[in-house]
Amino acid sequence: MRRCRLALLMLAMLFILFTSGCQNIQDLVKRDFSSQPSLIKVRIHFDRGDMVEGYVYELGLERSGKLYAGGSSISYIYDAQGNVVGSFNYQRVTYMEIIPPEDDNTAQ
């Protein structure tokens, strides 16, 4: 009799766990391969007054960038399709200006 109650109690506990707090197991198990970082259109202002427009994946040093001894760094500039068209050194960047998508056509 005690074993039957214990078994029913365990089944009830498992049922509660699976129906309440364990609903997100599928979200934890499945991977979302479609979530690639999106390109951000920026205008990069350099310390000598030069300005370059292009796309970057991140506003800081990205994973594919390089950090060299002495503090200099290289990150990449992309075109709208994601192809590398150049590189720049963050040591020479004064600031980056984000170009909103609605201003994309007027900036050209």
C-alpha positions as CSV (number, residue, x, y, z in Angstrom):
1,M,0.0,0.0,0.0
2,R,2.8,2.4,0.9
3,R,4.7,1.6,-2.3
4,C,1.6,2.3,-4.4
5,R,1.1,5.7,-2.7
6,L,4.8,6.5,-3.1
7,A,4.6,5.5,-6.8
8,L,1.5,7.7,-7.3
9,L,3.2,10.6,-5.5
10,M,6.3,10.2,-7.7
11,L,4.2,10.1,-10.9
12,A,2.2,13.2,-9.8
13,M,5.5,15.0,-9.1
14,L,6.9,14.1,-12.5
15,F,3.6,15.2,-14.2
16,I,3.7,18.5,-12.4
17,L,7.4,19.1,-13.4
18,F,6.8,18.3,-17.0
19,T,3.7,20.3,-17.4
20,S,4.8,23.4,-15.5
21,G,8.4,24.4,-15.3
22,C,9.9,22.0,-18.0
23,Q,8.0,23.5,-20.9
24,N,11.1,25.2,-22.3
25,I,13.1,22.0,-22.7
26,Q,12.5,22.1,-26.5
27,D,13.7,25.7,-26.6
28,L,16.9,24.7,-24.8
29,V,17.5,21.7,-27.0
30,K,16.8,23.1,-30.4
31,R,19.3,25.5,-32.0
32,D,18.5,28.5,-34.0
33,F,20.9,28.5,-36.9
34,S,19.2,31.4,-38.7
35,S,20.1,34.0,-36.2
36,Q,23.1,35.6,-37.8
37,P,24.2,39.0,-36.7
38,S,22.9,41.7,-38.9
39,L,24.9,44.4,-40.7
40,I,24.8,47.9,-39.3
41,K,25.3,50.8,-41.7
42,V,27.8,53.3,-40.2
43,R,29.8,56.4,-41.0
44,I,33.2,56.0,-39.4
45,H,34.9,59.3,-38.4
46,F,38.7,59.1,-38.1
47,D,41.0,61.3,-36.0
48,R,42.5,63.1,-39.1
49,G,39.0,64.1,-40.3
50,D,38.5,61.3,-42.9
51,M,35.1,59.7,-43.1
52,V,34.1,56.3,-44.5
53,E,30.7,54.8,-45.0
54,G,30.2,51.1,-44.8
55,Y,28.7,48.2,-42.9
56,V,29.9,46.5,-39.7
57,Y,28.6,43.6,-37.7
58,E,29.4,45.1,-34.3
59,L,30.3,48.6,-33.1
60,G,33.2,47.2,-31.1
61,L,36.0,44.8,-32.0
62,E,34.2,41.9,-33.6
63,R,35.2,38.2,-33.2
64,S,36.7,38.1,-36.7
65,G,38.8,41.2,-35.9
66,K,42.3,41.1,-34.5
67,L,43.9,42.8,-31.5
68,Y,47.6,43.3,-31.8
69,A,50.1,43.9,-29.0
70,G,50.4,47.6,-28.3
71,G,46.7,48.3,-28.5
72,S,46.1,48.6,-32.2
73,S,43.2,46.6,-33.7
74,I,41.8,45.7,-37.0
75,S,38.2,45.3,-37.8
76,Y,36.5,44.9,-41.2
77,I,34.2,47.1,-43.3
78,Y,31.6,45.2,-45.4
79,D,29.3,46.1,-48.3
80,A,25.5,45.6,-48.1
81,Q,25.9,41.9,-49.1
82,G,28.3,41.1,-46.3
83,N,31.5,41.0,-48.5
84,V,34.7,42.5,-46.9
85,V,35.6,45.7,-48.7
86,G,38.2,47.1,-46.3
87,S,39.6,47.2,-42.8
88,F,40.2,49.9,-40.2
89,N,42.2,50.4,-37.0
90,Y,40.1,51.3,-34.0
91,Q,43.0,53.2,-32.6
92,R,42.4,55.9,-35.3
93,V,38.6,55.9,-35.0
94,T,37.1,59.0,-33.2
95,Y,33.5,57.8,-33.4
96,M,31.0,55.8,-35.5
97,E,27.8,57.3,-36.6
98,I,24.9,54.8,-37.1
99,I,23.0,55.6,-40.3
100,P,19.3,54.7,-39.8
101,P,17.7,52.5,-42.6
102,E,15.3,55.3,-43.6
103,D,18.3,57.6,-44.3
104,D,20.1,54.9,-46.4
105,N,18.9,56.2,-49.7
106,T,19.5,59.9,-48.9
107,A,23.1,59.2,-47.7
108,Q,24.2,58.2,-51.3
